[in-house]
Every structure is written in C-alpha cells, then in structure tokens.
C-alpha cells in the first residue's frame, strides 16, 4: 500500500507540475497534454529507478501495516460487522443523494432529514468497533475510512445540484475555455496546477470539466489525507488501532476547506501531505530519493496551484532537504535563519507586489481598510435549545480547541523526549507565518469588496496552524491511547462523544441557517440558469449588461463562460483601460455597485441605464430573486419605466429590461 500510495502522489504531483509548466509556456491542446504525460512518465521512471534500483522499497521507510489475526479471520470478508459498516455508509450516501436539489437554498441542512444524523453517528461507531476488534482486513478499513471522509466532504457536492460558492464557477468557466482553445490570455502564474490537472483529465477521460472540477478536491482529500494521517500517527504510536482511530477522528475538526474545489484548497492538500508525510522523513538519518523527490514535486505542485500555500510548502521542503544535506552546524544555522526570513517576508512581499498592479487610485482614505485582528475568542452559548447550544459551544470555540490541542501536543512531546528540537521545523514555520500574518494585516486590500479584505491575511493564519498539525496528531493519539484501556462501557461512551463531535464538525463545515447563524448566501439554482438563458436569448447579439446577484452571475458563467467584456477607462494606477464583465462580479467592480444601488436604494430605470452608459451598452437587464429582502418593494419600483418584464419559474425570479431610447 505504501509504495502504491507513493506512486500515486508522485504521478499526481508530476502531472500537476509539468501540466502547469506546459500551459504557462505553451498551451494545453492535445500536443501540450501528451508532452506533459511524456515528461511525467520519463521523470517517474528515472525517480523510480533511483529510489528503488538498489533493492529499496518505499514501504521499508514507512510504518509497516500488520494484518492481525482474529477469531473470525477465516471468514473475515463475510463478517457481519464489515457488511453492516459498508451498508450503513451506503445508506448515508443514499439519504444525501435522495435530497439533492436544484432550488436556491441557504444551507444543505434545510433539506437533509433528521434521520441522517443518527444513521451517520451509528456508522462512525460501527467503524470504531471494526477497528477495535480488528475484524476487517486493511482494504476494508481503508474503504470505510475513505468512504466516510468522502461522505462528509461531498455533502455540498451532492446536495447542490448546480453548485455552491462563487469562485468554482469562475474556475470551471476558465477550465472549459482552456480545454476548448488550449489557453486563456493573459496567463497568470498561479492557479495553473488546478487548471492543468482538470484539463488533462478531461482530455484523457472525456469526463465533463464541471464534474471533474467539482470532484477533484473532495475525492483527492478523501483518498490521500486519511492515509497520510495514519502514517503520521503510526510513527508516533506503537498501537496500530490508535493510528487508525486518529485518521478517523481527525474529522472532529471542521473541514470546509476540502468541500469544494478551488486552487487554494487543492494547494492546501499538497501542503498537508508534505507536512504529514515529512513527520517520519524528518527523523530519518539519511534522506532517500523516494523522500525528497516526493517533497520537491508536491511542493512545486502546490506552488504552481496557489502561492499562499505553495510558498510555505516550497520553503518547508527546502528546510527539510537542506538540513539533511548540510553537515556543518554553522551552515545549518545560517540556512535555517535564511529560510525563516524568507518564510516571514515571502507572502507579505507577494501581496505587496501584486497590489502595485491592482491598487485603486485614492485608496488611502478608505476607512474600511483599518487593521482588525482575527484572534480566537471563547464563546458561551445559550440562546437556543440544548443541542444547538452545544454544537455552537464547540463550533464557535474551535480556534481555542485547536490551540489547546497544539499546546497539549507540544507538552506531551516535550515530556516524552525532554526536548523540542525533534519537530522544530514545524514550530519554526508556524511562528514565521504568524509573524507574516501580522505584517500582511497592515497591507491594504482596498481594491477588493469589503467582506473579502481580511481573508488573505486570515489564510496565512490558517496555514500557520497547519504547520502545527504534527502536535495536534500527537495530542489526538494520546487521547486515543487514554481511551483504549478503559472498560468497555466507558470506552464506547467516549467514542460516542467523539462521533457526536464529528457530527458537529460536519454541521459546521457547511453553510448554516439556524437560531445562531444565517449565512444569507443562497445557492445558484436552476431558476438562475433559466433567467440567464432567457436574457441571452432575448438580447441576441446586442450590447447589453445585466444587474444581478452573484448567484445569477455564476449561472451565466456556467452557461456562457466569459462571453462579453466591455472596455472602459481604468480606475487603476498605471493602466489606460479596464475590462468590465457584462454581469456583476462581486470583487469591487462598478456593475456590482450599481446592482447594490438597485436593491438597497431605489430600483429605478435611471440607475439601470446609468450602468449601461458606463460601458456604452444599449440595454440593461435587472434581475431580482424572490428571496431578496424587500422583494415586493423592489418589484414595484423596478416595474416603473421597464421596457419589458419576464416572470421566471412562477415568480422565483423577475427580469426587468430597460432599453436606452437614445441608442435603440
């Protein structure tokens, strides 16, 4: 298993790296794809020969997996526990699939039935029993653990038939265009890893780009992260059951990052694999080809996918490899100092340089750019029923809980070895990125819409926490080791409680609408698609713009890609012209502000035509969804002066058309 796992990760990271390079310097037509495959195959063969040519085996350098005999060993494939475990997992998937919807919803939990939760918790407890009794061969255990990881990561994928979030629609439209034409210009230096991987898989398998994009991160996370957690935990404990339980109960921490595909989420998977697999590599006296080839290729794949995770990944891989390479202590000290400085300044410097090309004139007066710190705060619940109170007591305090696990892991490790240097690279990277977070918080992101301005620095704080993951694993394995010796009743009560925490984590990892929190963000629906199609048909080949919310804009991207742009005088320093998409994109562009004026101030013909005049369009369409606040008021205002009104899907959406009499 270890060797096959290594082969898979090496192939995946090589495809990502070479595909990104082929796209950046050439294009991803069929010639570019076959060039990528040829380079991947050649490098794979060279590394395989170098790593295993001297009767080495990757499994020799990773924890050995032992098939322990049981009383039911003779008929283990037909064990009732195993069959029931697989059956319960299938039932959970069936429940989710049966409640998928193309309607606009705020949260998947609005339509998932109550009986999903006890069925889900029972499946987790049954899997724990299978692990404790060792009643299943390793492949059944892996199937069940990966299956439950996939279940929790794909709830949104299954429930939201059209899709959820906004960024995935942009990336899917880009990937479809690359697959059709070979390239999209201008070519960036980031996102390339995801685009290359999706396009290559699309051309090899003929699976639609949209489905490949939706599946990539949830499926890849479910296939790779549990085994990486198992490997790390197995190195830290002598009990294989503890390692297996750790890989399962890592799900007590919210996992929203892996529920949808974006370049940053994919890059984070590569980063986490580096961190987890390096737990044993760092302790090896000799760094083998199989080790550093995997670290290097994964870090390059991460870098070419998204720099926020990629830059720390490359620096961490360089820290591990360089420390093993240099023998002189003075050189090692100097090298660590260099990597520390680069870890602190690389991301703030990248943001600063990027901002020089995106900085809006006169942003210095923007009060919204004031520094605010996102520190974990202890939260006391008490405004709803007992169950919801406990869920939010756990969910809102997850930052404090993670810090507690990290501190506990550091203390446990120090008590065991009486020193902390064994895992100092992880602490070094974590503290360096913490300082990087402080610096980045002072950088203005005024060219972004208000609610996105703090997200970039917040991502660095999350990456800093990821580098402390080995200490979280240490603490989690210690919890498992403390539970296992207890008497059966006490032991299973603990595991029932942990299964409940996984349920809380699952609930918290998706949009919610309850007594505590309302995400207020509706999913893109079939009605949004129908509205975008009607507008496209009604407008024909004319010059028009659309004022709509981001769900309708996402639907237009899904259906028509990057169909129309207008050139206007640029508001950015150093540029004479700027391009405006014909649907509003909520990143600070002017069309979105016109839409906000329509729904928040007055939905007037004058405002709609002013938006059309901005880009020189003949016609403006205004789209209002039935769930919008003050819908009836907006409907009445928008009808005044409208050239035409279209009712979509029995009132779920209304489209108002305003034709400019001067131009049309």
C-alpha positions as CSV (number, residue, x, y, z in Angstrom):
1,X,0.0,0.0,0.0
2,X,2.8,2.5,0.9
3,X,4.5,2.0,-2.4
4,X,1.3,2.4,-4.4
5,X,0.4,5.5,-2.4
6,X,3.9,6.9,-3.2
7,X,3.5,6.2,-6.9
8,X,0.1,7.8,-6.9
9,X,1.2,11.0,-5.2
10,X,4.4,11.2,-7.3
11,X,2.4,10.8,-10.6
12,X,-0.2,13.3,-9.5
13,X,2.3,16.0,-8.4
14,X,4.4,15.5,-11.6
15,X,1.3,15.8,-13.8
16,X,0.3,19.0,-12.0
17,X,3.8,20.5,-12.2
18,X,4.5,19.6,-15.9
19,X,0.9,20.4,-16.9
20,X,1.2,23.9,-15.3
21,X,4.6,24.5,-17.0
22,X,3.2,23.3,-20.4
23,X,0.3,25.6,-20.0
24,X,2.3,28.6,-18.9
25,X,4.9,28.4,-21.6
26,X,2.9,26.7,-24.4
27,X,-0.7,25.6,-24.2
28,X,-2.8,22.7,-23.1
29,X,-4.0,21.4,-26.5
30,X,-3.5,17.7,-27.2
31,X,0.1,18.3,-28.1
32,X,0.6,20.0,-24.7
33,X,-1.2,17.2,-22.9
34,X,0.8,14.5,-24.5
35,X,4.1,16.4,-23.8
36,X,3.0,16.6,-20.2
37,X,2.3,12.9,-20.0
38,X,5.6,12.1,-21.7
39,X,7.6,14.3,-19.3
40,X,5.7,12.8,-16.3
41,X,6.4,9.2,-17.4
42,X,10.1,9.9,-18.1
43,X,10.6,11.6,-14.7
44,X,8.6,8.9,-12.9
45,X,10.8,6.1,-14.4
46,X,14.0,8.0,-13.6
47,X,12.9,8.6,-10.0
48,X,11.6,5.1,-9.6
49,X,14.9,3.6,-10.7
50,X,16.8,5.9,-8.5
51,X,14.6,5.3,-5.5
52,X,14.1,1.5,-5.8
53,X,17.0,0.5,-8.0
54,X,19.1,-0.8,-5.1
55,X,16.5,-3.2,-3.7
56,X,14.9,-0.5,-1.8
57,X,11.2,-0.3,-1.2
58,X,9.3,2.8,-0.2
59,X,7.3,0.6,2.3
60,X,10.6,0.0,4.1
61,X,10.8,3.6,5.0
62,X,7.2,4.0,6.2
63,X,5.3,2.3,9.0
64,X,4.5,-1.3,8.3
65,X,0.9,-2.3,8.3
66,X,0.2,-5.6,10.1
67,X,-2.8,-7.8,9.4
68,X,-3.5,-9.1,12.9
69,X,-5.3,-12.5,13.1
70,X,-8.8,-12.5,14.6
71,X,-11.2,-15.2,15.6
72,X,-13.1,-14.5,12.5
73,X,-10.1,-14.5,10.2
74,X,-11.3,-17.4,8.2
75,X,-14.4,-15.6,7.0
76,X,-13.4,-12.0,7.6
77,X,-14.8,-11.0,4.2
78,X,-18.2,-12.1,5.3
79,X,-18.1,-10.6,8.8
80,X,-21.4,-9.1,9.9
81,X,-19.6,-6.0,11.2
82,X,-17.9,-5.4,7.8
83,X,-21.1,-5.9,5.8
84,X,-23.1,-3.7,8.2
85,X,-20.4,-1.0,8.1
86,X,-20.4,-0.8,4.3
87,X,-24.2,-0.9,4.3
88,X,-24.6,2.0,6.7
89,X,-22.1,4.0,4.6
90,X,-24.2,3.3,1.5
91,X,-27.4,4.3,3.4
92,X,-25.9,7.6,4.3
93,X,-24.9,8.3,0.7
94,X,-28.4,7.3,-0.5
95,X,-30.0,9.7,2.0
96,X,-28.0,12.6,0.8
97,X,-28.5,11.8,-2.9
98,X,-32.2,11.5,-2.4
99,X,-32.4,15.0,-1.1
100,X,-30.3,16.8,-3.7
101,X,-31.9,19.9,-5.1
102,X,-31.6,22.5,-7.9
103,X,-33.5,25.1,-5.9
104,X,-31.9,28.1,-4.2
105,X,-31.2,27.2,-0.6
106,X,-29.1,28.8,2.2
107,X,-27.9,25.6,3.8
108,X,-27.9,21.8,3.0
109,X,-29.3,21.2,6.5
110,X,-32.5,22.8,5.5
111,X,-33.4,19.7,3.4
112,X,-31.3,16.9,4.8
113,X,-33.7,14.8,7.0
114,X,-33.2,14.4,10.7
115,X,-32.6,10.6,10.5
116,X,-29.4,11.2,8.6
117,X,-27.7,12.2,11.8
118,X,-28.3,9.1,13.9
119,X,-27.5,6.9,10.9
120,X,-24.3,8.8,10.4
121,X,-23.3,8.6,14.0
122,X,-24.1,4.9,14.2
123,X,-21.9,4.3,11.1
124,X,-19.0,6.0,12.8
125,X,-19.5,3.9,16.0
126,X,-19.6,0.7,13.9
127,X,-16.4,1.7,12.2
128,X,-14.8,2.2,15.6
129,X,-15.9,-1.2,16.6
130,X,-14.4,-2.7,13.4
131,X,-11.1,-1.0,14.2
132,X,-11.1,-2.1,17.9
133,X,-12.0,-5.7,17.1
134,X,-9.6,-5.7,14.1
135,X,-12.4,-7.7,12.3
136,X,-11.6,-6.4,8.8
137,X,-8.7,-6.6,6.5
138,X,-6.8,-3.3,5.8
139,X,-8.5,-2.7,2.5
140,X,-12.0,-2.8,4.2
141,X,-10.8,-0.4,6.8
142,X,-9.4,1.9,4.2
143,X,-12.6,1.7,2.2
144,X,-14.7,2.6,5.2
145,X,-12.5,5.5,6.4
146,X,-12.0,6.9,2.9
147,X,-15.8,6.4,2.4
148,X,-16.7,8.4,5.5
149,X,-14.2,11.1,4.6
150,X,-15.8,11.3,1.1
151,X,-19.3,11.4,2.6
152,X,-18.6,14.4,4.8
153,X,-16.7,16.2,2.1
154,X,-19.2,15.7,-0.6
155,X,-22.5,16.7,1.1
156,X,-22.4,20.1,-0.7
157,X,-21.3,18.5,-3.9
158,X,-24.4,16.2,-3.8
159,X,-27.0,18.5,-2.3
160,X,-26.3,21.5,-4.5
161,X,-27.1,20.1,-8.0
162,X,-26.0,23.3,-9.8
163,X,-23.1,24.1,-7.4
164,X,-22.4,26.2,-4.4
165,X,-20.0,29.1,-3.7
166,X,-19.0,31.5,-6.4
167,X,-15.3,31.0,-7.2
168,X,-15.8,27.5,-8.5
169,X,-18.0,28.8,-11.3
170,X,-15.2,31.2,-12.4
171,X,-12.6,28.4,-12.4
172,X,-14.9,26.0,-14.2
173,X,-15.6,28.6,-16.9
174,X,-11.8,29.1,-17.3
175,X,-11.1,25.4,-17.4
176,X,-13.7,24.8,-20.1
177,X,-12.2,27.6,-22.2
178,X,-8.7,26.2,-21.8
179,X,-9.9,22.7,-22.7
180,X,-11.6,24.1,-25.9
181,X,-8.9,26.5,-27.0
182,X,-5.7,25.5,-25.3
183,X,-5.1,28.7,-23.4
184,X,-6.8,31.7,-21.8
185,X,-4.9,35.1,-22.0
186,X,-3.4,36.7,-20.1
187,X,-1.8,33.7,-18.5
188,X,-1.3,34.0,-14.7
189,X,1.5,32.5,-12.7
190,X,-1.0,30.9,-10.2
191,X,-4.0,28.6,-10.5
192,X,-2.1,26.8,-13.2
193,X,-1.8,23.5,-11.3
194,X,-5.6,23.0,-10.9
195,X,-6.3,24.2,-14.5
196,X,-3.7,21.8,-15.9
197,X,-4.9,18.8,-13.8
198,X,-8.5,19.3,-14.8
199,X,-7.9,19.9,-18.5
200,X,-5.5,16.9,-18.7
201,X,-8.1,14.6,-17.0
202,X,-10.8,16.0,-19.2
203,X,-8.9,15.2,-22.4
204,X,-7.9,11.8,-21.2
205,X,-11.2,10.6,-19.8
206,X,-13.8,12.8,-21.6
207,X,-15.5,13.4,-18.3
208,X,-17.0,16.9,-18.4
209,X,-14.9,19.7,-16.9
210,X,-17.6,20.8,-14.5
211,X,-17.8,17.3,-12.9
212,X,-14.0,16.9,-12.8
213,X,-13.7,20.3,-11.1
214,X,-16.5,19.5,-8.5
215,X,-15.0,16.1,-7.6
216,X,-11.3,17.0,-7.6
217,X,-10.7,18.3,-4.1
218,X,-13.3,16.3,-2.1
219,X,-12.2,13.0,-3.8
220,X,-8.5,13.7,-3.6
221,X,-8.7,14.7,0.0
222,X,-10.7,11.5,0.9
223,X,-8.2,9.3,-1.0
224,X,-5.0,10.9,0.4
225,X,-5.4,12.6,3.7
226,X,-6.6,9.7,5.9
227,X,-3.7,7.5,4.9
228,X,-1.2,10.4,5.5
229,X,-2.7,10.9,8.9
230,X,-2.5,7.2,9.6
231,X,1.2,7.2,8.5
232,X,2.0,10.1,10.8
233,X,0.1,8.7,13.7
234,X,1.6,5.2,13.3
235,X,5.0,6.7,13.5
236,X,4.0,8.3,16.8
237,X,2.4,5.3,18.5
238,X,3.0,1.6,18.8
239,X,-0.6,0.7,18.6
240,X,-2.0,0.4,15.1
241,X,-5.6,0.8,16.3
242,X,-4.7,4.2,17.7
243,X,-3.3,5.2,14.4
244,X,-6.4,4.1,12.6
245,X,-8.7,5.8,15.1
246,X,-6.6,9.0,14.8
247,X,-7.1,9.1,11.0
248,X,-10.9,8.8,11.6
249,X,-11.3,11.2,14.5
250,X,-9.3,13.9,12.8
251,X,-12.7,14.8,11.4
252,X,-13.7,16.3,14.7
253,X,-12.0,19.5,13.3
254,X,-14.1,21.4,10.7
255,X,-13.1,20.5,7.1
256,X,-14.8,23.2,5.0
257,X,-11.6,23.7,3.0
258,X,-12.0,20.3,1.3
259,X,-15.7,20.5,0.5
260,X,-15.3,22.4,-2.8
261,X,-12.6,22.7,-5.5
262,X,-10.6,25.9,-5.7
263,X,-6.9,26.3,-6.5
264,X,-6.1,27.3,-2.9
265,X,-7.9,24.2,-1.5
266,X,-6.0,22.0,-3.9
267,X,-2.7,23.6,-2.9
268,X,-3.5,23.1,0.8
269,X,-4.0,19.3,0.2
270,X,-0.5,19.2,-1.3
271,X,0.8,21.2,1.6
272,X,-0.8,18.9,4.2
273,X,0.6,15.8,2.5
274,X,4.1,17.3,2.8
275,X,3.6,18.1,6.4
276,X,2.1,14.7,7.4
277,X,4.5,12.6,5.3
278,X,7.5,14.5,6.5
279,X,6.9,13.5,10.1
280,X,8.9,10.4,9.6
281,X,11.1,11.7,6.8
282,X,12.4,14.4,9.2
283,X,13.5,11.8,11.7
284,X,15.4,9.7,9.1
285,X,19.2,9.9,9.4
286,X,19.5,9.7,5.6
287,X,17.2,11.4,3.2
288,X,16.3,8.9,0.4
289,X,15.5,9.7,-3.2
290,X,11.9,8.5,-2.6
291,X,11.6,11.0,0.2
292,X,13.0,14.2,-1.3
293,X,11.5,13.6,-4.8
294,X,8.1,13.4,-3.2
295,X,8.7,16.6,-1.1
296,X,10.0,18.5,-4.1
297,X,7.3,17.5,-6.5
298,X,4.4,18.1,-4.1
299,X,5.8,21.5,-3.1
300,X,6.2,22.6,-6.7
301,X,2.7,21.4,-7.5
302,X,1.4,23.4,-4.5
303,X,3.4,26.5,-5.6
304,X,2.0,26.4,-9.2
305,X,-1.5,25.9,-7.9
306,X,-1.7,28.7,-5.3
307,X,1.1,30.8,-3.8
308,X,-0.4,31.3,-0.3
309,X,0.0,27.5,0.4
310,X,2.7,27.0,-2.3
311,X,5.4,29.4,-1.0
312,X,5.4,27.9,2.5
313,X,5.3,24.4,1.0
314,X,8.5,25.1,-1.1
315,X,10.3,26.8,1.8
316,X,9.4,23.9,4.2
317,X,10.5,21.3,1.7
318,X,13.8,23.3,1.2
319,X,14.2,23.4,5.0
320,X,13.9,19.6,5.4
321,X,16.1,18.8,2.4
322,X,18.7,21.4,3.1
323,X,19.1,20.4,6.7
324,X,19.8,16.8,5.7
325,X,22.2,18.0,3.0
326,X,24.4,20.3,5.1
327,X,26.6,18.7,7.7
328,X,28.3,21.8,9.1
329,X,26.3,23.1,12.1
330,X,27.2,26.7,11.3
331,X,25.9,26.3,7.8
332,X,22.7,24.6,9.1
333,X,22.1,27.5,11.5
334,X,22.6,30.1,8.7
335,X,20.4,28.1,6.4
336,X,17.6,28.0,9.0
337,X,17.9,31.7,9.5
338,X,17.6,32.3,5.8
339,X,14.5,30.1,5.5
340,X,13.0,31.8,8.5
341,X,13.4,35.3,7.0
342,X,12.0,34.1,3.6
343,X,9.1,32.5,5.4
344,X,8.3,35.7,7.2
345,X,8.6,38.1,4.2
346,X,7.6,36.0,1.1
347,X,3.8,36.2,1.4
348,X,3.6,39.9,2.5
349,X,6.0,40.8,-0.3
350,X,4.0,38.8,-2.8
351,X,0.8,40.6,-1.7
352,X,2.5,44.0,-1.8
353,X,3.9,43.5,-5.3
354,X,0.5,42.2,-6.5
355,X,-1.2,45.2,-5.0
356,X,1.1,47.6,-7.0
357,X,-0.7,46.4,-10.2
358,X,-4.2,46.4,-8.7
359,X,-4.2,49.4,-6.4
360,X,-7.1,51.8,-6.9
361,X,-6.3,55.4,-7.0
362,X,-7.0,57.3,-3.7
363,X,-7.4,54.2,-1.6
364,X,-5.5,55.8,1.2
365,X,-8.7,57.3,2.5
366,X,-10.5,54.0,2.7
367,X,-11.6,53.6,6.3
368,X,-12.7,50.0,5.7
369,X,-9.0,49.1,5.3
370,X,-8.3,49.6,9.0
371,X,-6.5,46.7,10.7
372,X,-8.6,44.2,12.6
373,X,-7.3,41.0,14.2
374,X,-8.9,37.6,13.9
375,X,-8.0,36.0,17.2
376,X,-9.9,33.0,18.6
377,X,-12.3,34.1,21.4
378,X,-14.0,31.9,23.9
379,X,-17.8,31.8,23.2
380,X,-20.6,30.9,25.6
381,X,-23.8,29.6,24.1
382,X,-27.3,29.8,25.5
383,X,-29.8,31.3,23.1
384,X,-31.4,28.1,21.6
385,X,-32.1,24.5,22.6
386,X,-29.6,22.3,24.4
387,X,-28.4,20.5,21.2
388,X,-27.8,23.7,19.2
389,X,-26.2,25.3,22.2
390,X,-23.6,22.5,22.5
391,X,-23.0,22.4,18.7
392,X,-22.1,26.1,18.7
393,X,-20.2,25.9,22.0
394,X,-18.0,23.5,20.1
395,X,-18.1,25.2,16.7
396,X,-17.5,28.8,17.8
397,X,-14.7,27.8,20.1
398,X,-12.9,25.6,17.5
399,X,-10.0,28.1,17.3
400,X,-9.5,27.8,21.1
401,X,-9.8,24.0,20.9
402,X,-7.2,23.8,18.1
403,X,-4.7,25.9,20.1
404,X,-5.3,23.7,23.1
405,X,-4.5,20.6,21.1
406,X,-1.3,22.2,19.7
407,X,-0.2,23.3,23.2
408,X,-1.0,19.8,24.6
409,X,0.9,18.2,21.8
410,X,4.0,20.3,22.4
411,X,3.8,19.5,26.1
412,X,3.3,15.8,25.6
413,X,6.2,15.7,23.1
414,X,8.5,17.5,25.5
415,X,7.6,15.2,28.4
416,X,8.4,12.2,26.2
417,X,11.8,13.3,24.8
418,X,12.7,16.2,27.2
419,X,13.4,18.4,24.2
420,X,11.5,20.1,21.4
421,X,14.1,20.0,18.6
422,X,12.7,16.9,17.0
423,X,9.9,18.8,15.5
424,X,11.4,22.3,15.4
425,X,10.9,22.8,11.6
426,X,7.2,22.7,12.2
427,X,7.3,25.2,15.0
428,X,9.7,27.4,13.0
429,X,7.4,27.6,10.0
430,X,4.3,28.1,12.2
431,X,5.9,31.0,14.1
432,X,7.3,32.5,10.9
433,X,3.9,32.5,9.3
434,X,2.4,34.0,12.4
435,X,4.7,37.0,12.0
436,X,3.9,37.0,8.3
437,X,0.2,37.3,9.3
438,X,1.0,40.4,11.4
439,X,2.8,42.0,8.6
440,X,0.1,41.2,6.0
441,X,-2.6,42.7,8.2
442,X,-1.0,46.1,7.7
443,X,-1.3,45.8,3.9
444,X,-4.4,47.4,2.3
445,X,-6.6,45.3,0.0
446,X,-8.9,48.2,-0.8
447,X,-9.4,47.1,-4.4
448,X,-11.5,44.1,-3.0
449,X,-15.0,44.3,-1.8
450,X,-15.4,44.9,1.9
451,X,-16.0,41.4,3.2
452,X,-13.0,39.9,1.3
453,X,-10.3,42.3,2.5
454,X,-9.4,40.4,5.6
455,X,-9.5,37.0,4.0
456,X,-5.9,36.9,2.6
457,X,-4.2,37.6,5.9
458,X,-6.6,35.1,7.6
459,X,-5.5,32.4,5.2
460,X,-1.9,32.9,6.3
461,X,-3.0,32.3,9.9
462,X,-4.7,29.1,8.9
463,X,-1.5,27.9,7.1
464,X,0.5,28.7,10.3
465,X,-1.9,26.4,12.2
466,X,-1.5,23.6,9.6
467,X,2.3,23.5,10.3
468,X,1.4,22.7,13.9
469,X,-0.5,19.7,12.7
470,X,2.1,17.1,14.0
471,X,1.4,18.3,17.5
472,X,-2.3,18.0,17.0
473,X,-1.7,14.4,15.9
474,X,0.4,13.8,18.9
475,X,-2.4,15.1,21.2
476,X,-5.0,13.1,19.3
477,X,-3.1,9.9,19.5
478,X,-2.6,10.5,23.3
479,X,-6.4,10.8,23.7
480,X,-6.9,7.5,21.8
481,X,-4.3,5.8,24.0
482,X,-6.0,7.0,27.1
483,X,-9.4,5.8,25.9
484,X,-8.5,2.3,24.8
485,X,-7.6,0.8,28.2
486,X,-10.9,1.9,29.8
487,X,-13.6,-0.7,30.4
488,X,-16.0,-1.3,27.5
489,X,-18.9,0.9,28.6
490,X,-16.7,3.9,29.4
491,X,-14.7,3.4,26.2
492,X,-17.7,3.3,24.0
493,X,-19.2,6.3,25.7
494,X,-16.1,8.3,24.9
495,X,-16.2,7.1,21.3
496,X,-19.9,8.0,21.1
497,X,-19.0,11.5,22.2
498,X,-16.3,11.8,19.6
499,X,-18.7,10.6,16.9
500,X,-21.0,13.4,18.1
501,X,-18.2,15.8,17.7
502,X,-17.6,14.6,14.1
503,X,-21.3,15.3,13.5
504,X,-20.9,18.8,15.0
505,X,-17.9,19.3,12.7
506,X,-19.9,18.2,9.7
507,X,-22.7,20.6,10.6
508,X,-20.3,23.4,10.9
509,X,-18.4,22.7,7.7
510,X,-21.3,23.8,5.5
511,X,-23.4,27.0,5.3
512,X,-25.9,27.1,8.2
513,X,-29.3,28.8,8.9
514,X,-30.5,28.4,12.5
515,X,-31.0,30.3,15.7
516,X,-27.3,31.2,15.9
517,X,-26.2,31.9,12.4
518,X,-27.6,32.6,9.0
519,X,-25.1,32.5,6.1
520,X,-27.6,34.6,4.0
521,X,-25.9,33.2,0.9
522,X,-28.3,31.3,-1.4
523,X,-27.0,28.7,-3.7
524,X,-27.2,29.0,-7.5
525,X,-30.4,27.4,-8.7
526,X,-31.9,26.1,-11.9
527,X,-34.1,29.3,-11.9
528,X,-30.9,31.4,-12.0
529,X,-29.8,29.4,-15.0
530,X,-33.2,29.8,-16.7
531,X,-33.0,33.6,-16.1
532,X,-29.5,33.8,-17.7
533,X,-30.7,31.7,-20.7
534,X,-33.8,33.9,-21.2
535,X,-31.7,37.1,-21.1
536,X,-29.2,35.6,-23.5
537,X,-31.9,34.7,-25.9
538,X,-33.8,38.0,-25.6
539,X,-30.7,40.1,-26.0
540,X,-29.4,38.1,-29.0
541,X,-26.2,39.7,-30.3
542,X,-26.9,43.2,-28.9
543,X,-24.8,45.2,-26.5
544,X,-26.3,44.8,-23.0
545,X,-25.3,44.5,-19.4
546,X,-27.1,42.6,-16.5
547,X,-27.5,43.8,-13.0
548,X,-28.0,40.7,-10.8
549,X,-26.7,39.0,-7.7
550,X,-23.7,36.7,-7.7
551,X,-25.9,33.5,-8.0
552,X,-27.3,34.7,-11.3
553,X,-23.8,35.8,-12.4
554,X,-22.5,32.4,-11.5
555,X,-25.3,30.8,-13.6
556,X,-24.3,33.0,-16.6
557,X,-20.6,31.9,-16.2
558,X,-21.7,28.3,-16.1
559,X,-23.8,28.6,-19.2
560,X,-22.0,31.1,-21.4
561,X,-18.5,31.4,-19.9
562,X,-16.7,34.7,-20.5
563,X,-19.0,35.7,-23.3
564,X,-18.8,39.5,-23.2
565,X,-16.5,42.2,-21.9
566,X,-16.6,46.0,-22.2
567,X,-13.6,48.3,-22.2
568,X,-13.8,51.5,-20.0
569,X,-11.2,54.0,-18.7
570,X,-9.3,52.2,-16.0
571,X,-9.7,53.2,-12.3
572,X,-6.3,51.5,-11.6
573,X,-3.0,53.2,-11.5
574,X,-0.7,52.6,-14.5
575,X,-3.5,51.4,-16.8
576,X,-5.4,53.3,-19.5
577,X,-8.2,50.8,-20.0
578,X,-10.1,48.3,-17.8
579,X,-12.4,45.4,-18.8
580,X,-15.8,45.1,-17.3
581,X,-17.7,41.8,-17.4
582,X,-21.3,42.1,-18.6
583,X,-22.6,40.5,-15.4
584,X,-21.6,41.9,-11.9
585,X,-18.7,40.2,-10.2
586,X,-18.6,41.0,-6.5
587,X,-14.9,42.0,-6.3
588,X,-15.3,45.7,-6.2
589,X,-16.2,46.3,-9.9
590,X,-18.7,49.1,-10.7
591,X,-21.5,47.0,-12.1
592,X,-21.9,45.3,-8.8
593,X,-22.2,48.6,-7.0
594,X,-25.0,49.6,-9.5
595,X,-26.7,46.4,-8.6
596,X,-26.5,47.2,-4.9
597,X,-27.9,50.6,-5.6
598,X,-30.9,49.0,-7.3
599,X,-31.7,46.6,-4.4
600,X,-30.7,48.8,-1.5
601,X,-31.7,52.3,-2.6
602,X,-34.1,52.6,-5.5
603,X,-34.6,50.1,-8.3
604,X,-35.0,52.8,-10.9
605,X,-34.7,53.0,-14.7
606,X,-32.2,55.8,-14.3
607,X,-29.8,53.7,-12.3
608,X,-30.1,50.7,-14.7
609,X,-29.4,52.9,-17.7
610,X,-26.5,54.7,-15.9
611,X,-24.9,51.2,-15.6
612,X,-25.5,50.6,-19.3
613,X,-24.0,54.0,-20.1
614,X,-20.9,53.2,-18.1
615,X,-19.9,50.6,-20.7
616,X,-21.7,52.0,-23.7
617,X,-24.4,49.3,-23.8
618,X,-27.8,49.7,-25.4
619,X,-29.8,47.7,-22.9
620,X,-29.7,46.9,-19.2
621,X,-31.4,43.9,-17.6
622,X,-32.2,43.9,-13.8
623,X,-32.7,40.5,-12.1
624,X,-34.3,40.2,-8.7
625,X,-34.7,36.9,-6.9
626,X,-37.8,36.1,-4.8
627,X,-35.8,35.6,-1.6
628,X,-34.2,39.1,-1.6
629,X,-35.0,41.4,1.3
630,X,-37.8,43.8,0.4
631,X,-38.6,41.9,-2.7
632,X,-42.1,43.3,-3.1
633,X,-40.9,46.9,-2.8
634,X,-38.1,46.3,-5.3
635,X,-40.5,44.6,-7.7
636,X,-42.9,47.6,-7.6
637,X,-40.0,50.1,-8.1
638,X,-38.4,48.2,-11.0
639,X,-41.6,47.9,-12.9
640,X,-41.8,51.7,-13.3
641,X,-40.3,52.5,-16.7
642,X,-39.3,48.9,-17.6
643,X,-39.4,48.1,-21.3
644,X,-40.4,44.5,-20.6
645,X,-40.8,42.2,-17.6
646,X,-40.3,38.4,-17.6
647,X,-41.5,36.1,-14.8
648,X,-39.1,33.1,-14.4
649,X,-40.4,29.8,-12.9
650,X,-43.7,31.1,-11.4
651,X,-42.2,34.1,-9.6
652,X,-38.9,32.7,-8.4
653,X,-37.1,35.4,-10.4
654,X,-38.2,38.5,-12.2
655,X,-36.2,40.1,-15.1
656,X,-36.7,43.7,-16.0
657,X,-35.5,45.0,-19.3
658,X,-34.6,48.7,-19.8
659,X,-33.8,49.8,-23.4
660,X,-32.0,53.1,-23.9
661,X,-34.2,55.1,-26.3
662,X,-31.2,57.2,-27.5
663,X,-29.3,54.1,-28.6
664,X,-32.0,51.8,-29.5
